[in-house]
């Protein structure tokens, strides 16, 4: 693409003005390089804007190299010096078709050269120069691969008698571990990949004849790699050392935590759980990346009416707010966003958590420790002597904790906690089964929020697809919303690793206790009857919340079925 042509297009699209174009041309003339690079350097555009423009202009996909899993066979097709010269990197190979990420997908001379070098048909996608440079550095300069590391591990004697106390926080440069021991390289590579893919959990599992690693990404668990079974002890020992666990103890479960401080200053915490199984120890690492923590309540997925109701109830001076849902449904994010909303210099907030997942400045967070008698109930009693305004109890697990929490909510404190129930109305039945008195439930609880996480459609490959009015009606879409409804689905692309989904979005239902609902508690209505009453009283169900997101093109019909009950 000629520099003049790119500049004219950007001015026409009003992404830059003519003065900025002229300054960028002077910068380009003085220092060389591409016009787009000059525009970014001068601050007239950012790289994502330029990448999106190029993708739209030349009808090629834009790709996020930080999350894309690059095919090792593709990397072998183009030498590093060629990648450096043309600012490109091969990312996938299918038969004789090689997909190459380029910063300038219109340069036919580069494409011709790559076709000659690789003897492949070149298919281009666009990525930013910075992202391509980072990918070249990681994949080609360091040349670290699972295969290479595992081969070295098989040929090396692994020392497993180190003590956990020898190590503090791991300071890991995930892009430059070539000089480390192979087992260290392997773990670093594994953690780096999990961070790049924004995985929520890493499962490391030994079996009789194999050893596998799985990642949970966007709620879906999938296999990433199968290291040699003989490397299981070395890998588990390394993780236990990093987590300050006893590597000689292989008969009892252990829980720990490790922190990685990356070269760029980013800190990522991992919660580590070791469980003895018949062929060794299974380890699950939960990623707690504070940079991914969403504290803006307006971006949590609440429908407008639900958000207003939730905010109104957390700003009340006393009472209880309960967040319900299964493990991995985003309850912690909702709670931390609520605490962040309330956190100010004139509010005293204390939390009892097991474990403390994220540190929030200005909030007094207490880690539970049952071994020394520090439980939710004992922490709650201590909080009441600490002049609290807001109290978080990580989970109401038993009657003792429930009673102390409800009494705190009735004596001038706002109490936030969680329960494991399928929906908001089911909270009442759960509490009654714990022997909480009905009058405590109706007097203390301000509102109950139930939630699930639905996978979000990839915006890069979202396309309309045909559904019948009957299908929409069976799903529960109101008649007035069926006409003209456009339903989207991700076709699968490089940006979403062909899944059609990228990221997740929460669906909620928010229930407050109206007078008829309070009477329903005293009448001990069945869960089905109580839910029907809550809907009649105006509660928007998770199914309807998910339907509205589907109609806005945020999620799919399949996800509506997966995360909600009609």
C-alpha positions in Angstrom: 0.0 0.0 0.0 1.4 3.4 -0.9 1.8 5.7 2.0 -0.2 8.4 0.2 -3.1 6.0 -0.4 -3.2 5.0 3.3 -3.1 8.6 4.4 -5.9 9.6 2.1 -8.1 6.8 3.3 -7.5 7.6 6.9 -8.4 11.3 6.3 -11.5 10.4 4.3 -12.6 8.1 7.2 -11.9 11.1 9.6 -9.6 8.9 11.7 -6.9 11.6 11.3 -6.8 15.1 9.9 -4.6 16.5 7.1 -2.2 18.2 9.6 -1.6 15.0 11.4 -1.0 13.2 8.1 1.6 15.8 7.1 3.4 15.5 10.5 3.4 11.7 10.1 4.9 11.9 6.6 7.7 14.1 8.0 8.3 11.6 10.8 8.3 8.8 8.3 10.8 10.7 6.0 13.1 11.4 8.9 13.1 8.0 10.6 11.9 5.6 7.9 9.4 2.9 8.5 5.7 2.7 7.7 3.2 5.6 7.7 1.0 3.7 10.2 3.9 3.3 12.5 4.6 7.0 12.4 0.9 7.8 13.1 0.9 5.5 16.2 4.3 6.9 17.4 3.0 10.4 17.2 -0.2 9.5 19.1 -2.6 10.3 16.3 -3.9 6.7 16.3 -3.5 3.6 18.5 -2.5 0.3 17.1 -5.9 -1.3 17.6 -7.6 1.4 15.6 -5.1 1.0 12.7 -5.5 -2.8 12.8 -9.3 -2.6 12.7 -9.1 -0.1 9.8 -6.8 -2.3 7.7 -8.9 -5.4 8.4 -12.1 -3.6 7.3 -10.4 -1.9 4.3 -8.9 -5.0 2.8 -11.6 -7.5 4.0 -9.2 -9.7 6.0 -9.7 -10.9 9.5 -8.0 -9.1 12.4 -6.4 -11.4 14.9 -5.3 -11.2 18.6 -1.9 -12.9 18.7 -1.9 -12.8 22.5 -4.7 -15.4 22.7 -4.2 -17.2 19.4 -2.6 -20.7 19.6 0.1 -20.6 16.9 0.7 -23.9 15.0 4.4 -25.0 15.6 4.4 -26.5 12.1 3.5 -23.2 10.6 6.4 -21.5 12.4 8.8 -23.8 10.6 7.8 -22.4 7.2 9.3 -18.9 7.4 12.8 -18.1 8.8 13.0 -15.6 11.6 15.0 -13.1 9.5 12.2 -13.0 6.9 9.6 -12.5 9.6 11.6 -9.6 11.0 12.1 -8.1 7.5 8.4 -8.2 6.5 6.9 -7.8 10.0 4.9 -11.0 9.7 4.6 -14.4 11.4 3.0 -17.6 10.2 0.2 -18.8 12.5 -1.5 -21.9 11.0 -0.9 -24.5 8.3 -3.7 -26.5 6.6 -2.5 -28.6 3.7 -0.7 -26.2 1.4 -2.4 -23.1 2.8 -0.3 -21.0 5.2 -2.0 -18.3 7.2 0.3 -15.4 7.9 -0.3 -12.5 10.3 0.9 -9.2 8.7 0.9 -5.6 9.7 0.3 -4.6 6.1 -1.9 -7.3 4.4 -2.1 -5.3 1.1 1.6 -5.7 0.3 1.5 -8.0 -2.7 5.3 -8.0 -3.1 5.7 -9.5 0.4 3.0 -12.1 -0.3 4.7 -13.1 -3.6 8.0 -13.5 -1.7 6.4 -15.6 1.0 4.7 -17.8 -1.6 8.0 -18.4 -3.3 9.8 -19.1 0.0 7.2 -21.5 1.5 5.8 -23.1 -1.7 2.4 -22.5 -0.1 -0.7 -20.6 -0.8 -0.6 -17.5 1.5 -3.7 -16.4 3.3 -3.3 -13.1 5.2 -4.7 -11.8 8.5 -3.9 -8.5 10.0 -2.3 -7.9 13.4 -0.5 -4.9 15.0 3.3 -4.5 14.6 3.8 -4.6 18.3 1.9 -7.9 18.6 3.8 -9.4 15.7 7.1 -8.3 17.2 6.2 -9.9 20.6 5.1 -13.1 18.8 8.4 -13.3 16.9 10.3 -12.8 20.1 8.5 -15.4 22.0 8.0 -18.1 19.3 11.1 -17.7 17.1 13.8 -15.9 19.0 13.6 -17.9 22.2 12.5 -21.0 20.2 10.9 -22.6 23.3 8.4 -25.3 22.5 6.6 -28.0 24.6 8.2 -30.6 22.4 11.8 -29.3 22.9 11.3 -28.9 26.7 9.7 -32.3 27.2 12.5 -33.9 25.2 15.1 -32.3 27.5 13.0 -33.3 30.6 13.1 -36.9 29.6 16.9 -36.8 29.4 17.5 -35.0 32.7 17.6 -36.2 36.3 15.1 -34.1 38.2 15.9 -33.2 41.8 12.8 -33.3 44.0 14.1 -32.8 47.5 14.1 -29.0 47.7 12.2 -27.4 50.5 9.3 -25.1 49.9 10.6 -22.5 52.3 13.6 -21.9 49.9 11.4 -20.0 47.5 9.4 -16.8 47.8 7.3 -15.2 45.1 8.4 -16.4 41.7 9.8 -13.6 39.5 9.3 -15.1 36.1 10.2 -13.6 32.7 7.9 -15.8 30.7 9.6 -14.8 27.4 13.1 -15.6 28.4 13.5 -18.9 30.3 15.7 -20.7 27.9 18.6 -21.0 30.4 16.4 -22.5 33.2 16.0 -26.2 33.9 13.6 -28.0 31.5 11.0 -28.5 34.2 11.1 -24.8 35.1 10.8 -23.9 31.4 7.8 -26.3 31.0 5.9 -24.8 34.0 6.7 -21.2 32.9 5.5 -22.0 29.3 2.4 -23.6 30.7 1.5 -20.6 32.9 2.3 -18.2 30.2 0.0 -19.9 27.8 -2.8 -20.0 30.4 -2.4 -16.2 31.0 -2.4 -15.5 27.3 -5.5 -17.5 26.7 -7.2 -16.0 29.8 -7.8 -19.5 31.2 -9.6 -19.6 34.5 -8.2 -23.0 35.6 -5.3 -25.4 34.8 -5.9 -29.1 35.5 -2.8 -31.3 35.7 -3.9 -34.9 35.9 -1.9 -38.2 36.2 -3.4 -41.5 34.9 -2.1 -45.0 34.6 -0.6 -44.6 31.2 -0.7 -40.9 30.5 -0.4 -37.5 32.0 -2.5 -34.7 30.7 -3.0 -30.9 31.1 -6.3 -29.2 30.5 -7.3 -25.5 30.5 -10.7 -24.1 31.2 -11.2 -21.2 28.9 -14.6 -19.3 28.8 -16.1 -22.0 30.9 -15.1 -24.9 28.6 -12.5 -27.5 29.6 -10.2 -28.8 26.9 -7.0 -30.7 26.6 -3.9 -28.7 25.9 -1.0 -31.2 26.0 0.0 -34.6 27.2 3.5 -34.6 28.8 5.3 -37.9 29.3 3.8 -39.8 32.2 7.3 -40.2 33.7 7.5 -36.4 34.2 4.5 -36.2 36.5 6.5 -36.2 39.7 8.9 -33.5 38.5 6.1 -31.2 37.4 4.0 -31.7 40.5 7.0 -31.2 42.7 8.0 -28.0 41.0 4.5 -26.5 41.4 4.4 -27.5 45.1 7.7 -25.8 45.7 6.5 -22.7 44.0 3.3 -22.8 46.1 5.3 -23.4 49.4 3.7 -26.8 49.9 5.3 -29.9 51.4 6.6 -31.9 48.5 7.2 -35.0 50.6 3.5 -35.2 51.6 1.6 -37.1 48.9 -1.1 -38.7 51.0 -3.2 -35.7 52.0 -4.8 -32.8 50.1 -2.9 -29.5 50.3 -3.9 -26.0 49.3 -1.5 -23.2 48.5 -0.9 -20.1 46.5 1.8 -18.8 44.2 2.4 -15.4 42.7 4.1 -14.6 39.4 5.5 -11.2 38.9 6.0 -10.8 35.1 8.7 -8.8 33.4 6.2 -6.1 32.5 5.2 -5.6 36.1 1.9 -7.6 35.9 1.2 -9.8 38.9 -0.9 -12.9 38.6 -1.9 -15.0 41.6 -2.7 -18.7 41.3 -4.7 -20.7 43.9 -3.3 -24.2 44.0 -5.1 -27.4 45.1 -3.3 -30.7 45.3 -5.3 -33.9 45.6 -4.0 -37.5 46.0 -5.4 -39.7 43.3 -4.6 -43.4 42.6 -1.8 -42.6 40.1 -0.2 -39.6 41.8 -1.5 -36.1 42.6 -3.9 -34.1 40.6 -3.2 -30.3 40.7 -5.6 -27.6 39.8 -4.4 -24.0 39.6 -7.0 -21.2 39.6 -5.8 -18.1 37.9 -6.5 -14.9 39.9 -5.4 -12.1 37.5 -6.4 -8.8 39.0 -6.0 -7.1 35.6 -9.0 -9.1 34.4 -11.1 -8.2 37.5 -14.1 -6.1 36.3 -15.0 -3.7 39.1 -17.3 -1.5 37.0 -20.8 -2.6 37.9 -22.2 -1.3 34.6 -20.2 -3.9 32.8 -21.2 -7.0 34.8 -24.1 -7.9 32.5 -27.0 -6.7 34.6 -30.1 -5.5 32.7 -30.8 -1.8 33.4 -33.7 -2.5 35.8 -31.7 -5.2 37.6 -28.7 -3.0 38.0 -30.8 -0.2 39.5 -32.4 -2.6 41.9 -29.0 -4.1 42.9 -27.3 -0.8 43.5 -30.3 0.5 45.5 -30.1 -2.5 47.8 -26.3 -2.5 48.4 -26.5 1.2 49.3 -29.0 0.6 52.1 -27.5 1.2 55.6 -28.4 -2.3 56.8 -29.8 -5.6 55.7 -28.4 -8.6 53.8 -27.6 -9.0 50.1 -27.0 -12.6 48.9 -25.2 -13.6 45.7 -26.0 -17.1 44.6 -24.8 -19.5 41.9 -22.5 -22.5 41.3 -18.8 -22.4 41.5 -17.3 -20.4 38.6 -20.4 -18.4 38.0 -18.8 -15.0 38.6 -20.0 -14.4 42.2 -16.7 -13.1 43.4 -16.5 -10.5 40.6 -20.0 -9.3 41.5 -19.1 -9.1 45.2 -15.8 -7.3 44.6 -17.5 -4.8 42.3 -20.2 -4.1 45.0 -17.5 -3.6 47.6 -15.6 -1.3 45.3 -18.8 0.7 44.8 -19.1 1.1 48.6 -15.5 1.6 49.4 -14.8 5.1 50.6 -12.9 6.8 53.4 -16.1 7.1 55.5 -17.1 3.4 55.2 -15.5 0.6 57.3 -15.6 -2.6 55.3 -14.4 -6.0 56.7 -14.4 -9.3 54.8 -14.1 -12.9 55.9 -13.0 -14.9 52.9 -11.8 -18.5 52.1 -9.6 -17.8 50.3 -8.9 -14.1 49.8 -8.9 -14.0 46.0 -8.0 -10.3 45.3 -6.6 -7.6 47.5 -8.6 -4.4 47.6 -7.0 -1.3 49.0 -9.0 0.3 51.8 -10.8 -2.9 52.8 -10.0 -5.1 55.8 -9.7 -8.6 54.4 -9.4 -11.7 56.7 -8.3 -15.1 55.4 -10.1 -18.0 57.1 -8.0 -20.6 58.9 -10.1 -23.5 60.4 -6.9 -25.1 61.9 -6.6 -22.3 64.4 -10.4 -21.8 64.8 -10.8 -18.8 62.5 -14.1 -19.6 60.8 -16.7 -17.4 59.2 -18.7 -17.4 62.4 -15.8 -16.4 64.7 -14.7 -13.7 62.2 -18.2 -12.3 62.1 -18.3 -12.0 65.9 -15.0 -10.2 65.9 -16.2 -7.9 63.1 -19.1 -6.7 65.2 -16.6 -5.4 67.8 -14.7 -3.5 65.1 -17.3 -0.8 64.3 -18.2 -2.1 60.8 -20.4 -0.5 58.3 -20.2 -3.3 55.7 -19.4 -7.0 56.3 -18.7 -9.6 53.7 -19.0 -13.2 54.7 -17.5 -15.4 51.9 -20.2 -18.1 52.2 -23.1 -19.0 54.5 -22.2 -22.7 55.0 -24.0 -23.5 58.3 -26.6 -22.4 60.7 -24.1 -20.8 63.1 -22.7 -18.5 60.4 -26.3 -17.8 59.1 -27.5 -16.8 62.6 -24.6 -14.4 63.3 -24.9 -12.9 59.8 -28.7 -12.3 60.0 -28.4 -10.8 63.4 -25.7 -8.4 62.1 -27.9 -7.5 59.2 -30.7 -6.7 61.7 -28.6 -4.5 63.9 -27.5 -1.7 61.6 -24.9 -3.4 59.3 -24.9 -4.2 55.6 -24.0 -7.9 55.2 -23.0 -9.4 51.8 -22.6 -13.1 51.4 -23.0 -16.0 49.0 -25.0 -19.3 48.7 -25.0 -22.2 46.3 -28.5 -22.3 44.8 -29.8 -22.7 41.3 -31.8 -19.5 41.3 -32.8 -16.6 43.5 -36.1 -18.0 44.7 -34.4 -21.2 45.7 -32.4 -19.3 48.3 -35.5 -19.3 50.6 -35.8 -23.1 50.6 -32.0 -23.5 51.1 -32.0 -21.2 54.2 -35.1 -22.9 55.7 -33.4 -26.3 55.2 -30.5 -24.9 57.3 -33.2 -24.1 60.0 -33.1 -20.3 59.6 -36.4 -18.9 60.9 -38.7 -17.5 58.2 -39.0 -14.2 60.1 -35.2 -13.8 60.0 -35.3 -14.3 56.2 -38.1 -11.8 55.5 -36.7 -9.2 58.0 -33.0 -9.2 57.1 -32.6 -9.9 53.3 -32.7 -6.8 51.1 -32.3 -8.8 47.8 -31.0 -12.0 46.3 -29.0 -12.0 43.1 -28.6 -15.3 41.2 -26.2 -15.5 38.2 -24.6 -17.7 35.6 -21.9 -17.0 32.9 -22.8 -17.4 29.3 -20.3 -17.4 26.5 -20.1 -14.3 24.4 -20.3 -14.4 20.6 -17.0 -13.5 18.9 -17.6 -10.1 17.4 -15.2 -10.9 14.6 -17.1 -13.8 13.1 -20.7 -13.1 14.3 -23.2 -13.8 11.5 -27.0 -14.0 11.4 -28.6 -17.4 11.2 -32.1 -18.5 10.5 -34.4 -19.6 13.3 -38.1 -20.1 13.2 -40.7 -18.1 15.2 -41.7 -21.5 16.8 -38.1 -22.0 18.0 -38.0 -18.6 19.6 -41.4 -19.1 21.2 -40.3 -22.5 22.6 -37.3 -20.7 24.1 -39.5 -18.3 25.9 -39.1 -15.2 23.7 -42.2 -12.9 24.3 -44.5 -12.7 21.2 -43.8 -8.9 20.8 -40.1 -9.5 20.5 -40.2 -12.3 17.9 -41.1 -10.3 14.8 -37.9 -8.9 13.3 -35.6 -10.7 15.8 -32.1 -11.3 14.3 -30.2 -14.1 16.0 -26.4 -14.3 15.7 -23.9 -17.1 15.9 -20.1 -17.1 15.7 -18.9 -19.0 12.6 -15.5 -19.5 14.1 -12.3 -17.6 13.1 -8.7 -17.2 14.0 -9.5 -14.6 16.7 -11.6 -17.1 18.7 -9.7 -20.2 17.8 -12.6 -21.4 15.7 -15.0 -21.7 18.7 -17.4 -18.9 17.7 -17.1 -17.5 21.2 -14.8 -15.0 22.9 -15.2 -14.1 26.5 -18.2 -14.5 28.8 -21.1 -12.4 30.0 -23.2 -12.8 33.2 -26.9 -13.3 33.2 -28.8 -12.5 36.4 -32.0 -12.5 38.2 -32.6 -10.1 41.1 -35.3 -10.8 43.7 -36.5 -8.5 46.4 -39.0 -9.4 49.1 -42.4 -7.8 48.4 -45.2 -8.3 50.9 -46.7 -11.3 48.9 -43.2 -12.9 48.8 -42.8 -12.4 52.5 -46.1 -14.1 53.1 -45.0 -16.9 50.8 -42.0 -17.5 53.0 -44.2 -17.8 56.1 -46.6 -20.1 54.2 -43.6 -22.3 53.2 -44.5 -22.4 49.6 -42.7 -25.1 47.5 -39.7 -23.8 45.4 -41.8 -24.1 42.2 -44.7 -22.1 43.8 -42.4 -19.5 45.3 -40.6 -18.9 41.9 -43.9 -18.5 40.1 -44.9 -16.0 42.8 -41.6 -14.1 42.4 -42.2 -13.9 38.6 -45.7 -12.5 39.1 -44.2 -10.0 41.5 -41.9 -8.7 38.7 -38.7 -10.7 39.0 -36.9 -11.0 35.6 -35.6 -14.6 35.4 -32.1 -15.6 34.2 -33.8 -17.1 31.2 -35.3 -13.7 30.2 -32.0 -12.0 31.0 -30.2 -14.4 28.7 -32.9 -14.0 26.0 -32.5 -10.2 26.0 -28.7 -10.7 25.5 -29.4 -13.1 22.7 -31.7 -10.6 21.0 -28.9 -8.0 21.3 -26.4 -10.3 19.6 -24.3 -10.9 22.7 -24.8 -14.7 23.1 -26.4 -17.6 21.3 -29.6 -19.6 21.5 -27.5 -22.6 22.7 -26.0 -20.6 25.6 -29.5 -19.5 26.6 -30.4 -23.1 27.0 -27.2 -23.9 28.8 -27.3 -21.2 31.5 -31.0 -21.0 32.3 -34.1 -23.0 33.1 -37.3 -22.0 31.4 
